[in-house]
Amino acid sequence: MDNTVQDCAKILNISPQQQQQLHDYVDLLRQWQPRLNLVSHNTLPDIWTRHILDSGQIAKLLPITSATLILDIGSGAGFPGMVLGVITDACFVLVEADLRKTIFLQEVARVLFPKQHILPTPKVRILNQRIEKTSFLAADIITARAVASLDQLFEWAIPQWHKNSRAIFFKGKNFQHEVDVAMKRWLFDYELVQSVASDDSKILLINFLKRK
């Protein structure tokens, strides 16, 4: 394990077992990457910072318990949902429309959470469908990373929203433009958090959402 891995593990404050789970995850991603192009090729050398740390950092932004249900929209390679599944006690629903990526996520869940089938509630559920077709899940937290504009994310999130819902969306350096566009159609409160993984990345914590 190189220093970058150790540094990321320290920032995330994870156990040796969790660190090994994430190593297994990264190994699987590297194996499947040539077939599915799960992440941008130029991020592979820095995968622990660009994907693992970036995803895992949001665990500290909201109270998360074993009763928390997190909905990850357009999960893709599993970021941030699968990483949060490793380092938190919450349960997760990962929604992914691409069948091949869904199969990858199912394999990751099988390897990382081999005993989840004997639990009262599965640790991770993976739905191969578009988020527009997903029934109401009463999620406490809604996440999305590198999926769509903020306005589009709100369109997808609002059918899943209840009075105690909150959302965490990953955004780049053009986040302010996306916020300005979204304000034309939505009422929302947000907090802006600087990413620890990249100076150009921001995290939007949405505390209230309503269509105008």
The 8 nearest C-alpha neighbors of each residue, nearest first, counted from 0:
[[1, 4, 2, 5, 3, 22, 18, 19],
 [0, 2, 3, 4, 5, 6, 7, 47],
 [3, 1, 5, 4, 6, 0, 7, 8],
 [2, 4, 6, 5, 1, 7, 47, 48],
 [5, 3, 7, 2, 6, 1, 8, 0],
 [4, 6, 2, 8, 3, 7, 9, 1],
 [5, 7, 3, 9, 4, 8, 2, 10],
 [6, 8, 10, 4, 9, 5, 52, 3],
 [9, 7, 5, 11, 6, 10, 13, 12],
 [8, 10, 12, 6, 7, 11, 5, 13],
 [11, 9, 7, 12, 8, 6, 52, 56],
 [10, 12, 8, 9, 13, 7, 56, 55],
 [13, 11, 9, 10, 8, 14, 7, 86],
 [12, 14, 11, 8, 17, 18, 86, 15],
 [13, 15, 17, 16, 18, 12, 8, 86],
 [14, 16, 18, 17, 19, 13, 20, 8],
 [17, 15, 19, 14, 18, 20, 13, 21],
 [18, 16, 20, 14, 19, 15, 13, 85],
 [17, 19, 15, 21, 16, 20, 14, 22],
 [20, 18, 22, 16, 17, 21, 15, 23],
 [21, 19, 17, 23, 22, 18, 111, 24],
 [20, 22, 24, 18, 23, 19, 25, 17],
 [23, 21, 19, 25, 24, 20, 26, 18],
 [22, 24, 26, 20, 21, 25, 19, 27],
 [23, 25, 21, 27, 22, 26, 28, 20],
 [24, 26, 28, 22, 27, 23, 21, 29],
 [27, 25, 23, 29, 24, 28, 22, 30],
 [28, 26, 30, 24, 25, 29, 31, 23],
 [27, 29, 25, 31, 30, 26, 32, 24],
 [28, 30, 32, 26, 27, 31, 25, 33],
 [31, 29, 27, 28, 32, 26, 33, 34],
 [30, 32, 28, 29, 34, 33, 35, 27],
 [31, 33, 36, 29, 35, 37, 34, 28],
 [34, 32, 31, 36, 35, 30, 29, 37],
 [35, 33, 32, 31, 36, 37, 30, 99],
 [34, 36, 32, 37, 33, 31, 100, 99],
 [37, 35, 32, 38, 33, 34, 39, 40],
 [36, 38, 35, 76, 32, 75, 39, 28],
 [39, 37, 36, 40, 76, 42, 32, 43],
 [38, 40, 41, 42, 36, 37, 43, 32],
 [41, 39, 42, 43, 38, 36, 32, 44],
 [40, 42, 39, 43, 44, 45, 38, 46],
 [43, 41, 40, 45, 39, 44, 46, 49],
 [42, 44, 46, 45, 41, 40, 39, 38],
 [45, 43, 42, 46, 41, 47, 40, 49],
 [46, 44, 43, 42, 47, 48, 49, 50],
 [45, 47, 43, 49, 50, 48, 44, 42],
 [48, 46, 51, 45, 50, 49, 52, 4],
 [47, 49, 52, 46, 50, 45, 196, 51],
 [50, 48, 46, 53, 47, 45, 196, 51],
 [49, 51, 53, 46, 48, 47, 52, 54],
 [52, 50, 47, 54, 53, 48, 55, 49],
 [53, 51, 48, 55, 54, 50, 7, 56],
 [52, 54, 50, 196, 51, 49, 55, 56],
 [55, 53, 79, 51, 52, 56, 50, 78],
 [54, 56, 52, 57, 53, 83, 58, 82],
 [55, 57, 58, 54, 53, 52, 59, 11],
 [56, 58, 60, 59, 55, 54, 61, 167],
 [59, 57, 56, 60, 55, 61, 83, 87],
 [60, 58, 57, 61, 56, 62, 55, 63],
 [61, 59, 57, 58, 62, 56, 204, 167],
 [60, 62, 59, 63, 58, 57, 140, 165],
 [63, 61, 64, 60, 59, 58, 67, 140],
 [64, 62, 67, 61, 89, 87, 65, 88],
 [63, 65, 66, 67, 89, 88, 62, 87],
 [64, 66, 89, 88, 67, 90, 63, 87],
 [67, 65, 64, 89, 68, 90, 63, 88],
 [68, 66, 89, 64, 65, 63, 139, 90],
 [67, 69, 90, 138, 139, 91, 89, 66],
 [68, 70, 140, 91, 138, 141, 139, 90],
 [69, 71, 141, 92, 138, 91, 93, 142],
 [70, 72, 142, 93, 80, 74, 143, 141],
 [73, 71, 143, 94, 74, 142, 70, 93],
 [74, 72, 95, 94, 75, 146, 71, 143],
 [73, 75, 77, 72, 95, 71, 93, 94],
 [76, 74, 77, 73, 100, 95, 37, 78],
 [75, 77, 37, 78, 74, 100, 104, 38],
 [78, 76, 81, 74, 75, 80, 79, 104],
 [79, 77, 80, 76, 54, 74, 81, 82],
 [78, 80, 54, 82, 77, 81, 83, 55],
 [81, 79, 78, 83, 77, 82, 71, 84],
 [80, 82, 84, 77, 83, 79, 78, 85],
 [83, 81, 85, 84, 80, 79, 55, 54],
 [84, 82, 86, 80, 85, 81, 87, 55],
 [83, 85, 81, 82, 87, 86, 80, 89],
 [84, 86, 82, 83, 87, 17, 81, 20],
 [85, 87, 83, 84, 17, 82, 13, 88],
 [88, 86, 89, 83, 84, 85, 63, 58],
 [89, 87, 65, 64, 90, 63, 86, 84],
 [90, 88, 65, 67, 64, 87, 68, 63],
 [89, 91, 122, 68, 123, 67, 69, 65],
 [92, 90, 123, 69, 68, 70, 124, 122],
 [91, 93, 124, 70, 125, 123, 71, 69],
 [92, 94, 125, 71, 74, 70, 126, 124],
 [95, 93, 126, 72, 73, 74, 125, 71],
 [94, 96, 73, 127, 74, 97, 128, 101],
 [97, 95, 128, 129, 127, 98, 94, 73],
 [98, 96, 100, 99, 95, 101, 127, 128],
 [99, 97, 101, 100, 96, 127, 102, 95],
 [100, 98, 102, 101, 97, 103, 35, 104],
 [101, 99, 103, 102, 97, 98, 75, 104],
 [100, 102, 98, 104, 103, 99, 127, 95],
 [101, 103, 105, 99, 100, 104, 98, 106],
 [102, 104, 100, 106, 101, 105, 107, 99],
 [105, 103, 107, 101, 106, 102, 108, 100],
 [106, 104, 102, 108, 103, 107, 109, 101],
 [105, 107, 109, 103, 104, 108, 110, 102],
 [106, 108, 104, 110, 109, 105, 111, 103],
 [107, 109, 105, 111, 106, 112, 110, 104],
 [110, 108, 106, 113, 107, 112, 111, 105],
 [109, 111, 107, 108, 113, 112, 106, 23],
 [112, 110, 108, 109, 20, 107, 113, 24],
 [111, 113, 108, 115, 109, 114, 110, 122],
 [114, 112, 109, 115, 110, 111, 116, 108],
 [115, 113, 116, 112, 117, 118, 109, 111],
 [114, 116, 118, 121, 117, 112, 113, 122],
 [115, 117, 114, 118, 121, 113, 119, 120],
 [118, 116, 115, 114, 119, 121, 120, 113],
 [117, 119, 115, 120, 116, 121, 114, 122],
 [120, 118, 117, 121, 116, 115, 122, 114],
 [119, 121, 118, 122, 90, 115, 116, 117],
 [122, 120, 115, 123, 118, 116, 124, 119],
 [121, 123, 90, 115, 91, 120, 124, 84],
 [122, 124, 91, 121, 92, 90, 125, 108],
 [123, 125, 92, 91, 93, 121, 126, 122],
 [124, 126, 93, 92, 94, 123, 127, 105],
 [127, 125, 94, 128, 93, 95, 124, 92],
 [126, 128, 96, 95, 101, 94, 98, 125],
 [129, 127, 96, 126, 95, 130, 94, 132],
 [128, 130, 96, 131, 132, 95, 133, 94],
 [129, 131, 133, 132, 128, 94, 155, 72],
 [132, 130, 129, 133, 155, 128, 134, 158],
 [133, 131, 130, 129, 134, 128, 135, 155],
 [134, 132, 130, 131, 135, 129, 128, 136],
 [133, 135, 136, 132, 159, 131, 130, 158],
 [134, 136, 159, 137, 133, 158, 138, 160],
 [135, 137, 138, 134, 159, 133, 70, 68],
 [138, 136, 135, 159, 139, 161, 160, 68],
 [139, 137, 68, 136, 140, 69, 70, 141],
 [138, 140, 164, 68, 69, 67, 165, 137],
 [139, 141, 69, 165, 166, 138, 164, 70],
 [142, 140, 166, 70, 69, 71, 167, 165],
 [143, 141, 71, 167, 168, 166, 70, 72],
 [144, 142, 72, 168, 71, 146, 169, 73],
 [143, 145, 169, 146, 168, 78, 79, 142],
 [146, 144, 147, 169, 143, 170, 168, 148],
 [145, 147, 144, 73, 143, 148, 72, 152],
 [148, 146, 151, 152, 145, 149, 150, 144],
 [147, 149, 151, 150, 152, 177, 146, 145],
 [148, 150, 152, 151, 177, 153, 181, 147],
 [149, 151, 181, 153, 148, 152, 154, 180],
 [152, 150, 154, 148, 153, 149, 147, 155],
 [153, 151, 149, 155, 154, 150, 156, 148],
 [152, 154, 156, 150, 151, 155, 157, 149],
 [155, 153, 151, 152, 156, 157, 150, 158],
 [154, 156, 152, 153, 157, 131, 151, 130],
 [157, 155, 153, 159, 154, 158, 152, 160],
 [156, 158, 160, 159, 154, 153, 155, 208],
 [159, 157, 160, 156, 155, 135, 154, 131],
 [160, 158, 157, 156, 135, 137, 136, 161],
 [159, 161, 157, 158, 164, 156, 162, 137],
 [162, 160, 164, 163, 159, 137, 138, 139],
 [161, 163, 164, 160, 207, 165, 208, 139],
 [164, 162, 161, 165, 139, 160, 206, 207],
 [165, 163, 139, 161, 160, 162, 140, 138],
 [164, 166, 140, 206, 205, 139, 141, 163],
 [165, 167, 141, 205, 140, 142, 204, 168],
 [166, 168, 204, 142, 203, 205, 141, 202],
 [167, 169, 143, 203, 142, 202, 144, 170],
 [170, 168, 202, 144, 201, 203, 143, 145],
 [171, 169, 201, 174, 200, 202, 168, 172],
 [172, 170, 200, 173, 174, 199, 201, 169],
 [171, 173, 199, 174, 200, 170, 201, 175],
 [174, 172, 171, 175, 176, 177, 170, 178],
 [173, 175, 177, 176, 172, 170, 171, 178],
 [176, 174, 178, 177, 173, 179, 172, 180],
 [175, 177, 179, 178, 174, 173, 180, 181],
 [176, 178, 174, 180, 175, 179, 149, 181],
 [177, 179, 175, 181, 176, 180, 182, 174],
 [180, 178, 176, 182, 177, 181, 175, 183],
 [181, 179, 177, 182, 178, 183, 176, 150],
 [180, 182, 150, 178, 183, 179, 184, 185],
 [183, 181, 185, 179, 184, 180, 178, 186],
 [182, 184, 181, 180, 185, 179, 211, 186],
 [185, 183, 182, 211, 181, 210, 186, 180],
 [186, 184, 210, 211, 182, 209, 181, 183],
 [185, 187, 209, 208, 211, 210, 182, 184],
 [188, 186, 208, 207, 185, 209, 189, 205],
 [189, 187, 207, 206, 205, 208, 190, 186],
 [190, 188, 205, 204, 206, 203, 187, 191],
 [189, 191, 204, 203, 192, 205, 188, 206],
 [190, 192, 203, 202, 204, 189, 193, 201],
 [193, 191, 202, 201, 194, 203, 190, 204],
 [194, 192, 201, 202, 195, 200, 191, 198],
 [193, 195, 201, 196, 200, 197, 192, 202],
 [196, 194, 197, 193, 53, 198, 56, 52],
 [195, 197, 53, 194, 48, 49, 52, 198],
 [198, 196, 200, 199, 194, 195, 49, 53],
 [197, 199, 200, 194, 196, 195, 193, 201],
 [200, 198, 172, 197, 171, 201, 194, 193],
 [201, 199, 171, 197, 194, 198, 170, 172],
 [202, 200, 193, 170, 194, 192, 171, 169],
 [201, 203, 169, 192, 168, 191, 170, 193],
 [204, 202, 191, 168, 167, 190, 205, 189],
 [203, 205, 167, 190, 189, 166, 206, 202],
 [206, 204, 189, 166, 165, 188, 207, 203],
 [205, 207, 165, 188, 189, 204, 166, 208],
 [208, 206, 187, 188, 205, 165, 209, 189],
 [207, 209, 187, 186, 206, 210, 188, 185],
 [210, 208, 186, 185, 211, 187, 207, 157],
 [209, 211, 185, 186, 184, 208, 157, 187],
 [210, 185, 184, 186, 209, 183, 182, 208]]
